[in-house]
Amino acid sequence: MFLAKLKDISVFETCFGEVNDEVKSLDKQADNSTLAQSSLKYETKVPQLEYMCLMMENMVMTKKLNGTIYAGFQKQSRATAIMDRYLAMAEYCNIYLFGENDVDLPEHPNITYIDLPPQANLMREWFLVIDGDAFKSMMVAYDLDGFGNHAVEEDRNFKGVKSSSPEVINQAKGLLSSVI
């Protein structure tokens, strides 16, 4: 039952329609104020998603915010380059990291790895949900291309949504916490 439920959930399908914005195309020239908006529907590529997540993660680290973080990387190996940030955030947050178990990542008592089963909907989603006492934010992006379809993986195309609405964050949190 657990694996069946984990295979079928989708943060993107749950949250995308909850934000009433027009989809904006974010290119390499997307400025900080655009990426920092509290509510945003977008189509973009990997670098802009990385920066959007970095801004959210920096808020947690600089303020040492307590809370729970749910992060989906499609493949756990995609978290290797930023694992130092997640280990730092784990000093004051509980972290649930979702992805295909394709690499061994460092253990920490406040980090739980959630291995995605084959063909899980979340294998096509990149998400970050931060549910803190003083900061709440989430982003989710659906991978329109998948891995291995571009010579440069950073050229992959995504469609997604970012929100700081407590209702949208609670939906994402409820969905993800139901499978951990």
C-alpha positions as a printed Julia matrix, in Angstrom:
180×3 Matrix{Float64}:
  0.0    0.0     0.0
  2.78   2.45    0.97
  4.74   1.97   -2.27
  1.56   2.15   -4.35
  0.61   5.44   -2.72
  4.15   6.82   -3.06
  4.16   5.84   -6.73
  0.94   7.73   -7.45
  1.33  11.08   -5.66
  2.23  14.26   -7.53
  3.11  17.56   -5.89
  2.87  19.24   -9.31
 -0.66  17.97  -10.03
 -1.78  18.86   -6.51
 -0.39  22.4    -6.4
 -0.13  23.8    -9.93
 -3.81  24.62  -10.3
 -3.94  26.22   -6.84
 -2.05  29.3    -7.99
 -4.02  31.67  -10.2
 -1.25  33.25  -12.27
 -0.41  33.18  -15.95
  2.54  30.95  -16.85
  5.65  33.09  -17.42
  8.65  32.04  -19.44
 11.77  32.48  -17.32
 14.94  32.62  -19.34
 18.57  33.23  -18.39
 17.79  36.92  -17.92
 15.12  36.3   -15.24
 16.04  38.75  -12.49
 16.13  38.15   -8.74
 12.86  39.99   -8.13
 11.05  37.69  -10.57
 12.53  34.5    -9.08
 11.85  35.76   -5.52
  8.13  36.4    -6.12
  5.93  34.74   -3.5
  3.57  33.41   -6.19
  4.69  32.44   -9.67
  3.77  29.99  -12.45
  6.62  29.42  -14.86
  8.34  27.51  -17.63
 12.11  27.45  -17.31
 15.32  25.42  -17.32
 17.59  23.95  -14.63
 19.7   27.06  -13.74
 16.66  29.17  -12.84
 15.24  26.35  -10.68
 18.58  25.97   -8.94
 18.66  29.68   -8.15
 15.04  29.71   -6.95
 15.84  26.85   -4.54
 19.08  28.52   -3.43
 17.16  31.65   -2.39
 14.71  29.55   -0.36
 17.47  27.45    1.23
 19.49  30.58    2.08
 16.51  31.97    3.99
 16.49  28.83    6.14
 20.26  28.85    6.69
 20.81  32.55    7.35
 17.91  32.78    9.8
 18.55  29.29   11.24
 14.84  28.6    10.88
 13.29  25.58   12.56
 10.85  23.45   10.61
 10.44  20.64    8.14
 11.81  20.51    4.62
 10.62  18.17    1.86
 12.92  18.1    -1.16
 12.57  16.1    -4.34
 15.53  15.77   -6.68
 14.19  13.13   -9.09
 17.48  11.25   -8.49
 19.25  11.44   -5.14
 22.55  11.92   -7.0
 21.27  15.37   -8.04
 21.6   16.41   -4.36
 25.31  15.53   -4.17
 26.55  18.97   -5.24
 24.48  20.78   -2.59
 24.59  18.23    0.2
 26.64  20.61    2.37
 23.66  23.0     2.46
 21.27  20.21    3.42
 23.6   19.0     6.16
 23.76  22.59    7.48
 19.95  22.97    7.39
 19.6   19.6     9.14
 21.14  21.13   12.25
 17.8   22.86   12.92
 15.31  21.25   10.49
 13.96  17.79    9.79
 14.58  17.0     6.13
 12.9   14.41    3.9
 14.78  13.98    0.65
 12.92  12.15   -2.14
 14.53  10.61   -5.21
 15.65   7.53   -7.06
 18.2    5.77   -4.87
 21.11   5.96   -7.3
 23.88   7.04   -4.89
 24.8    6.82   -1.2
 24.43  10.19    0.52
 25.76  11.14    3.98
 23.73  10.09    6.96
 22.42  12.61    9.45
 19.88  12.02   12.24
 17.6   14.77   10.86
 17.71  13.65    7.21
 15.48  10.84    5.98
 15.9    9.56    2.44
 12.7    8.49    0.7
 13.52   6.13   -2.16
 11.1    6.52   -5.05
  9.83   3.34   -6.7
 10.27   2.92  -10.46
  7.74   4.87  -12.54
  6.71   7.08   -9.59
  5.17  10.4   -10.62
  7.7   12.19   -8.39
 10.51  10.89  -10.65
  9.53  13.72  -13.05
  9.21  16.4   -10.33
 11.69  18.71   -8.67
 10.29  20.22   -5.48
 11.23  22.09   -2.34
  8.67  22.58    0.4
  9.75  24.54    3.47
  7.37  24.5     6.41
  9.05  26.57    9.08
  7.84  28.45   12.11
  8.8   31.81   10.6
  9.09  30.99    6.87
  6.93  28.93    4.54
  7.55  28.54    0.84
  7.36  25.91   -1.83
  8.22  25.32   -5.45
  7.54  22.38   -7.7
  8.5   21.87  -11.31
  7.52  19.11  -13.7
 10.33  17.85  -15.95
  8.94  18.12  -19.49
 11.92  16.31  -21.07
 13.34  13.75  -18.62
 16.96  12.78  -18.13
 19.16  11.8   -21.06
 17.35  13.8   -23.73
 19.78  16.74  -23.82
 23.54  16.8   -24.32
 23.62  19.33  -21.47
 21.26  18.35  -18.63
 20.87  22.02  -17.64
 18.89  22.5   -20.89
 16.0   20.38  -19.62
 12.63  22.17  -19.69
 10.34  22.45  -16.66
  6.88  23.81  -15.95
  6.09  24.73  -12.39
  4.75  26.89   -9.64
  6.13  28.7    -6.61
  3.97  29.81   -3.7
  4.13  31.11   -0.15
  0.39  30.59    0.37
 -0.15  28.63    3.61
 -2.99  26.7     1.93
 -0.83  25.54   -0.99
  2.08  24.68    1.31
 -0.24  22.7     3.59
 -1.51  20.72    0.6
  2.03  19.87   -0.5
  3.1   19.08    3.07
  0.03  16.91    3.68
  0.59  14.96    0.48
  4.29  14.33    1.16
  3.93  13.61    4.88
  1.27  11.0     4.08
  3.94   8.77    2.49
  6.74   9.07    5.05
